[in-house]
Amino acid sequence: MKSNLLKRLESSVHSFSLTLQNIIQQIEEHIKKIDRYDGSSGTIGEMDGIDAEDPELEEALIGSKVKIFLKDMDLIRWKQDLLYDREILLRLLHQARNVTPDRDQKLLALKRLIEQKIKHPINDQNKKLLIFTAFADTAKYLYENLHQWVQNQFGLHCAVVTGTDQPKTTLKMKKVDFNHVLMNFSPVSKERDKVMPEMKDEIDILIATDCISEGQNLQDCDYLVNYDIHWNPVRIIQRFGRIDRIGSKNNQIQLVNFWPSIELDEYIQLVNRVKGRMTILDISSTGEENVIADNSNEMNDLEYRRKQLEKLQNEVIDLEDISGNISLTDFTLDDFRMDLLNFMKEHKEELERAPFGLFSITANQNEKLKDEIQPGVIFCLKQTAPTASAHEQNALHPYYLVYVREDGTVLYNHVHVKKVLDLYRSLCSGKKDVERGLYKAFYQETKNGKDMGQYKALLEKAVEEIVGKMDQQLMLNIFSLGNLDAFVTNANTSLQDFEIVSYLIIEG
């Protein structure tokens, strides 16, 4: 409960107030239940065979996940504690209600940010903002206090999308639902002209919860605001991934975080203390470890998360290079996993029967990516004898993706998994027909596949890159490993320790 209150307060005073109201209501219900209880159900002596969900026992039990008989509790002391808690919470609620929208400094700061973005766009005429919050209550509060102001002040349309309520928008639409709102917010990336050619206006400001933090392409937008900071840093970057995508028309994109007003160390340690105390209370009261807590491990490594948050707060970082670990990169594969799951619904048997060593040939047809996509090969390799710590830099371990240019230069190695997959998708997505001209040229060049020396040389470069990165990581970890066995194992890794799953040849 304490951790939830902290999260809600950090999000918005409005959400905090609603939570206080709910807790006070629950306390009052418990007090009424104590007052109604006459002890009649206290004659039940045996617990065996008792159904805690029996409606006849409702007045004799308390609790949601853990059911406790009222007859087993010190009702006088408990009622005193409830009354004491209610008094404190009522005072907090009174103070929170004094923070009206016109006195809400965080909301006013957001308004100033919106005004600055609209008047001084970072890309030509792009006035779009995507505002994320962890709570639906905060999202609705922001929409209620922004949509009329945005429309009257700037003539722009606003929308809100949460996972629980019907979307709302000031844009006149025949059908207001999740997909139509997102399509009108990012009409280019969502190809609105093919579905809704009659629509001319757009949504410029979208307020959303994490229901859209995965699987949505919203790269028409160039400005993302985290109105609250999710306690898992992965979520912060995951939100940013909605606009930081290949194919964006924007030259620049910007991320703005509303950090807590207290120092970061104090913030993290506060969470640590709350979690620790709750665990102690759980063990002492139930005899079991944390049975009433959520099944979430997101705060298990507070020190590591502190370092991640500090980097996000103080630096412009490469998303693939946070503390040399992949915990912030593996989440970025969610979109691709969804694509794979959808594909497997119809083609599962084909994939299972497909042999290793398959290849295809393609050419870049996207003019915007001509500088990023160059002739070469993208190899997908599998390490047959996985080495110690190899998983630390590779989200796909024991599989590896490496993009090697035709001159042997490695453009992107296995550390840049998402980048390679983004380019792969750009090159191949939607293509169903074989590019016969490219295959004909390939077979002429390789004498019908008999002379593959050029591609073997590129394969060797790919493996050299993988092994080199492994050794580099091991050198960094060598003192924490405790011995040199893993280092010796890696030193012997060679081409024979990998097999080709598939490769994509990219022609100029």
C-alpha positions in Angstrom: 0.0 0.0 0.0 2.8 2.4 0.9 4.7 1.8 -2.4 1.4 2.3 -4.3 0.8 5.6 -2.5 4.3 6.8 -3.4 3.8 5.9 -7.0 0.5 7.6 -7.2 1.8 10.8 -5.5 4.8 10.9 -7.9 2.4 10.6 -10.8 -0.1 13.3 -9.8 -1.8 14.7 -6.7 -5.1 13.9 -8.4 -4.3 10.2 -8.5 -3.0 10.3 -5.0 -6.3 11.9 -3.8 -8.3 9.2 -5.5 -6.2 6.5 -3.8 -6.6 8.1 -0.4 -10.4 8.2 -1.0 -10.5 4.5 -1.8 -8.4 3.6 1.3 -10.5 5.8 3.6 -13.6 4.1 2.1 -12.2 0.6 2.8 -11.3 1.7 6.4 -14.8 2.9 7.0 -16.2 -0.4 5.7 -13.9 -2.4 8.0 -15.0 -0.2 10.9 -18.7 -0.9 10.1 -18.0 -4.6 9.8 -16.4 -4.6 13.3 -19.4 -2.7 14.7 -21.8 -5.2 13.1 -19.9 -8.2 14.2 -21.7 -9.9 17.2 -19.3 -12.8 17.6 -21.9 -15.4 16.6 -19.6 -17.0 14.0 -16.9 -17.4 16.6 -18.3 -20.8 17.5 -16.6 -22.3 14.4 -13.7 -24.3 15.9 -12.3 -26.3 13.0 -10.8 -24.7 9.9 -10.8 -27.9 7.8 -13.6 -28.0 5.3 -14.4 -24.3 5.7 -15.0 -22.5 2.4 -13.6 -19.0 2.9 -15.7 -17.8 -0.1 -19.0 -19.0 1.5 -21.2 -15.9 1.5 -22.6 -16.9 4.9 -19.1 -16.4 6.4 -18.7 -13.0 4.8 -19.4 -11.1 8.0 -17.0 -13.3 10.0 -14.0 -12.9 7.7 -11.8 -10.0 6.8 -9.1 -9.6 4.1 -8.9 -10.2 0.4 -6.0 -12.5 -0.5 -5.5 -13.7 3.1 -8.8 -14.5 4.9 -8.8 -14.0 8.7 -11.7 -14.8 11.1 -12.8 -11.7 13.0 -13.1 -13.8 16.2 -9.3 -14.4 16.0 -8.5 -10.7 16.0 -8.2 -8.1 18.7 -11.1 -6.0 17.4 -10.8 -3.3 20.0 -7.2 -2.5 19.2 -7.7 -3.0 15.4 -10.6 -0.5 15.4 -8.5 2.0 17.3 -5.7 1.6 14.7 -8.2 2.0 11.9 -9.6 5.2 13.4 -6.1 6.6 13.8 -5.2 5.7 10.2 -8.4 7.3 9.0 -7.6 10.6 10.8 -4.2 10.8 9.2 -5.5 9.9 5.8 -8.3 12.5 6.0 -5.8 15.2 6.8 -3.7 14.1 3.8 -6.7 14.1 1.6 -7.7 17.6 2.7 -4.2 18.9 1.9 -4.2 17.1 -1.5 -7.5 18.6 -2.4 -6.1 22.1 -2.0 -3.9 21.4 -5.0 -6.4 22.3 -7.7 -5.5 22.3 -11.4 -4.7 26.0 -11.4 -2.3 25.4 -8.4 -0.9 22.1 -9.7 2.7 23.1 -10.5 3.4 19.9 -12.3 0.5 20.4 -14.6 1.4 24.0 -15.2 5.0 22.9 -16.1 3.5 20.5 -18.6 1.5 23.3 -20.2 4.6 25.4 -20.5 6.3 22.5 -22.2 3.4 22.0 -24.6 3.3 25.7 -25.5 7.1 25.8 -26.1 6.9 22.7 -28.3 4.1 24.1 -30.4 5.6 27.5 -30.9 9.1 26.2 -31.5 8.9 22.7 -33.0 12.1 20.8 -33.2 11.2 19.6 -36.7 9.6 21.7 -39.4 5.9 22.3 -38.5 5.7 19.1 -36.3 3.6 20.0 -33.3 3.0 16.5 -32.1 3.5 15.4 -28.4 3.1 12.0 -26.9 2.5 12.2 -23.1 2.9 8.9 -21.1 1.7 8.2 -17.6 1.6 5.0 -15.6 -2.0 5.6 -14.3 -5.3 5.9 -16.1 -6.5 8.4 -13.5 -3.6 10.7 -14.2 -4.2 10.3 -18.0 -7.8 11.3 -17.6 -6.9 14.2 -15.3 -4.5 15.5 -17.9 -7.0 15.2 -20.7 -9.7 17.0 -18.7 -7.4 19.9 -18.0 -5.6 20.1 -21.4 -8.0 19.4 -24.2 -10.0 22.6 -24.2 -6.9 24.7 -23.5 -5.1 23.1 -26.4 -8.0 23.6 -28.8 -8.8 27.1 -27.8 -5.2 28.3 -27.5 -3.6 26.6 -30.5 -6.4 25.1 -32.6 -5.0 21.6 -32.2 -6.7 18.3 -31.3 -6.0 16.2 -28.2 -6.8 12.6 -27.3 -6.5 10.2 -24.4 -6.0 6.4 -24.6 -6.0 4.1 -21.5 -6.3 0.4 -21.2 -9.5 0.6 -19.2 -11.8 3.3 -20.6 -13.1 4.3 -24.0 -10.7 6.7 -25.8 -11.6 10.4 -26.0 -10.6 13.1 -28.5 -11.6 16.5 -29.6 -11.2 15.5 -33.2 -14.5 14.7 -35.0 -14.4 11.1 -36.0 -17.0 8.6 -37.2 -15.7 6.0 -34.8 -13.7 6.8 -31.7 -11.7 3.7 -30.7 -8.2 2.7 -29.9 -7.0 2.1 -33.4 -8.7 5.1 -35.0 -7.2 7.4 -32.4 -3.7 6.1 -33.0 -4.2 6.3 -36.7 -5.2 9.9 -36.6 -2.3 10.7 -34.3 0.3 9.1 -36.6 -1.4 9.1 -40.0 1.8 8.7 -42.1 3.2 5.7 -40.2 -0.3 4.1 -39.9 -1.1 4.8 -43.6 -4.3 6.6 -42.8 -4.8 7.7 -46.4 -5.6 4.1 -47.4 -8.2 3.6 -44.7 -9.6 7.0 -44.0 -8.9 9.2 -47.1 -11.6 11.6 -46.1 -9.8 12.6 -42.9 -7.7 15.8 -43.2 -7.3 17.0 -39.6 -5.0 15.1 -37.1 -4.6 14.6 -33.4 -1.5 16.5 -32.3 -1.4 15.7 -28.6 -1.9 12.1 -27.3 -2.0 11.3 -23.6 -1.6 7.6 -23.0 -0.8 4.9 -20.4 1.6 2.0 -21.0 -1.2 0.2 -22.9 0.5 1.6 -26.0 4.1 1.3 -24.9 4.6 -1.8 -27.0 3.8 -2.7 -30.5 2.8 0.7 -31.9 4.5 2.7 -34.6 3.9 6.3 -33.8 7.0 7.9 -35.4 5.1 10.8 -36.9 5.6 12.2 -33.4 9.0 13.7 -32.5 8.5 14.6 -28.8 7.7 12.3 -25.9 7.0 13.3 -22.3 7.2 10.9 -19.4 4.8 12.6 -17.0 5.9 10.2 -14.3 8.9 7.9 -14.1 8.2 4.2 -14.1 10.2 2.4 -11.4 11.5 0.0 -14.0 13.9 2.0 -16.3 13.1 -0.5 -19.1 9.6 1.0 -19.3 11.0 4.5 -19.8 13.0 3.4 -22.9 10.1 1.2 -24.1 7.9 4.2 -24.2 10.5 6.1 -26.2 10.6 3.2 -28.7 7.1 4.3 -30.0 8.7 7.3 -31.8 12.4 6.3 -32.0 11.9 4.0 -35.0 13.4 3.5 -38.4 11.5 5.3 -41.1 10.8 8.3 -39.1 10.4 11.5 -41.1 11.9 13.6 -38.3 15.5 14.7 -38.2 15.4 15.0 -34.4 13.4 13.4 -31.6 13.3 14.4 -28.0 12.5 12.7 -24.7 11.5 14.8 -21.6 11.2 13.2 -18.2 9.4 14.6 -15.2 11.8 13.4 -12.4 10.7 13.3 -8.8 11.6 16.5 -6.8 13.7 14.6 -4.3 17.2 13.4 -5.1 17.4 10.1 -7.0 19.3 8.2 -4.3 16.8 9.3 -1.7 13.9 8.2 -4.1 15.4 4.7 -4.6 16.3 4.2 -1.0 12.8 5.2 0.0 11.4 2.5 -2.2 14.0 0.1 -0.8 12.9 0.8 2.8 9.2 0.5 2.0 9.7 -2.8 0.2 11.9 -4.1 3.0 9.4 -3.2 5.7 6.5 -4.7 3.8 8.4 -8.0 3.4 9.2 -8.1 7.1 5.5 -7.4 7.9 4.4 -10.2 5.5 6.7 -12.8 7.0 5.9 -11.9 10.6 2.1 -11.8 10.1 1.6 -14.8 7.8 4.6 -17.1 8.3 5.2 -17.1 4.6 7.4 -15.0 2.3 5.5 -12.1 0.8 2.2 -13.9 0.1 0.3 -10.6 -0.1 2.7 -8.8 -2.4 2.3 -8.6 -6.2 4.2 -11.2 -8.2 6.6 -8.5 -9.5 10.4 -8.6 -9.5 10.8 -5.2 -10.9 12.5 -3.8 -7.7 14.8 -6.8 -7.0 17.9 -5.0 -8.1 17.6 -1.5 -6.8 21.3 -0.6 -7.1 21.4 -1.6 -10.7 18.2 0.3 -11.4 19.6 3.4 -9.6 22.6 3.4 -12.1 20.3 3.0 -15.0 18.0 5.8 -13.9 21.1 8.0 -13.3 22.2 7.4 -16.9 18.8 8.2 -18.2 18.6 11.4 -16.1 22.1 12.8 -16.8 23.2 11.5 -20.2 22.2 11.2 -23.8 22.8 7.4 -24.1 23.0 4.7 -26.7 20.1 2.4 -25.8 22.3 -0.6 -26.5 25.0 0.4 -24.1 23.6 0.7 -20.6 26.1 -0.7 -18.1 27.2 -3.2 -20.7 24.1 -5.3 -20.1 21.2 -6.3 -22.2 18.4 -5.9 -19.6 17.5 -2.6 -21.3 17.7 -4.0 -24.8 15.9 -7.3 -24.8 12.5 -5.5 -24.2 12.9 -3.7 -27.6 12.3 -7.0 -29.3 8.7 -7.2 -28.2 7.4 -5.9 -31.6 9.3 -8.6 -33.4 8.1 -11.3 -31.0 4.6 -10.2 -31.7 5.2 -10.4 -35.5 6.7 -13.9 -35.1 3.8 -15.1 -33.0 1.3 -13.8 -35.5 3.2 -15.4 -38.4 3.4 -18.7 -36.5 -0.4 -18.9 -36.3 -0.5 -19.7 -40.0 3.1 -20.9 -40.8 4.2 -22.9 -37.7 4.8 -26.1 -39.5 6.8 -24.4 -42.3 9.1 -22.8 -39.7 9.6 -26.1 -37.9 10.5 -27.9 -41.1 12.8 -25.2 -42.4 16.4 -26.4 -42.5 19.4 -24.3 -41.3 21.4 -22.5 -44.0 18.5 -20.8 -45.8 19.3 -17.5 -47.6 17.6 -14.8 -49.5 18.6 -11.8 -51.6 17.1 -8.4 -51.6 18.0 -4.7 -52.3 17.1 -1.6 -50.4 14.2 0.4 -51.9 13.9 2.9 -49.2 15.7 6.1 -50.2 15.7 7.4 -46.6 17.8 4.4 -45.5 20.4 4.5 -48.3 23.1 5.6 -45.8 22.3 2.9 -43.3 21.7 0.0 -45.6 24.7 -0.9 -47.7 25.6 -4.0 -49.8 26.6 -6.9 -47.6 25.2 -9.8 -45.6 23.1 -10.1 -42.4 24.1 -13.4 -40.8 22.0 -15.3 -38.3 24.3 -17.7 -36.5 23.8 -20.2 -33.7 26.6 -20.9 -31.2 26.8 -24.7 -30.8 28.9 -24.6 -27.6 27.7 -21.6 -25.6 30.4 -20.0 -23.5 30.2 -18.5 -20.0 28.7 -15.0 -19.8 27.9 -14.9 -23.5 24.3 -14.0 -22.7 25.3 -10.8 -21.0 25.7 -8.9 -24.4 23.2 -10.8 -26.5 19.5 -10.7 -26.1 19.1 -13.7 -28.6 21.8 -16.0 -27.1 22.8 -18.6 -28.4 21.7 -16.9 -31.7 23.6 -14.0 -33.1 22.8 -11.4 -35.7 25.7 -9.6 -37.4 25.5 -7.2 -40.4 28.8 -7.3 -42.4 29.4 -4.9 -45.3 30.7 -6.4 -48.6 34.2 -5.0 -47.9 34.3 -6.9 -44.6 33.5 -4.0 -42.3 31.0 -4.9 -39.5 28.2 -2.3 -39.6 26.2 -3.7 -36.7 27.1 -6.6 -34.4 25.1 -8.8 -32.1 25.0 -6.1 -29.4 22.8 -4.0 -31.7 20.0 -6.6 -32.1 17.2 -4.2 -32.5 19.0 -2.1 -35.1 19.7 -5.1 -37.2 16.1 -6.4 -37.0 14.8 -2.9 -37.8 16.8 -2.9 -41.0 15.8 -6.5 -41.7 12.2 -5.5 -41.4 12.6 -2.5 -43.7 14.3 -4.7 -46.3 11.9 -7.6 -46.2 8.6 -6.8 -44.6 5.7 -7.2 -47.1 7.8 -8.9 -49.8 6.3 -12.2 -50.9 7.8 -12.6 -54.4 11.3 -13.8 -55.2 13.4 -11.0 -56.8 14.5 -13.1 -59.8 16.9 -10.6 -61.3 18.9 -10.6 -58.1 19.0 -14.4 -57.8 20.1 -14.7 -61.4 23.0 -12.3 -60.9 24.0 -14.1 -57.7 24.2 -17.5 -59.3 26.2 -16.1 -62.2 28.6 -14.5 -59.7 29.0 -17.6 -57.6 28.9 -20.2 -60.5 25.6 -21.6 -59.2 26.7 -21.5 -55.6 29.9 -23.4 -56.1 32.2 -20.4 -55.5 31.1 -18.9 -52.2 34.6 -17.7 -51.1 33.5 -14.1 -50.8 30.6 -15.0 -48.5 32.8 -17.3 -46.4 35.2 -14.4 -45.8 32.3 -12.3 -44.6 31.1 -15.1 -42.4 34.6 -15.3 -40.8 34.5 -11.5 -40.2 31.1 -12.0 -38.4 32.4 -14.7 -36.2 35.6 -12.7 -35.4 33.4 -9.8 -34.3 31.3 -12.1 -32.0 34.3 -13.7 -30.4 36.1 -10.3 -30.0 33.1 -8.9 -28.2 32.9 -11.9 -25.9 36.6 -11.5 -25.0 36.1 -7.8 -24.4 33.2 -8.5 -22.0 35.1 -11.2 -20.2 38.0 -8.9 -19.6 35.6 -6.4 -18.0 34.1 -9.2 -15.8 37.3 -11.2 -15.1 37.6 -10.2 -11.4 34.0 -11.0 -10.7 34.2 -14.4 -12.3 36.6 -15.7 -9.7 38.7 -17.8 -12.1 40.0 -17.8 -15.7 38.2 -21.0 -16.9 35.6 -19.0 -18.8 38.2 -16.8 -20.3 40.2 -19.8 -21.6 37.0 -21.3 -23.0 36.2 -18.2 -24.9 39.7 -17.9 -26.3 39.2 -21.2 -28.1 36.0 -20.2 -29.7 36.2 -20.3 -33.5 34.2 -20.6 -36.8 33.5 -24.3 -36.1 31.6 -23.3 -33.0 28.9 -21.7 -35.0 26.3 -22.9 -37.6 24.4 -20.7 -40.1 20.7 -20.5 -39.4 20.1 -18.1 -42.3 21.6 -15.2 -44.1 20.3 -12.3 -46.1 22.4 -11.0 -49.0 21.9 -7.2 -49.6 22.7 -6.1 -53.1 23.4 -2.4 -54.0 
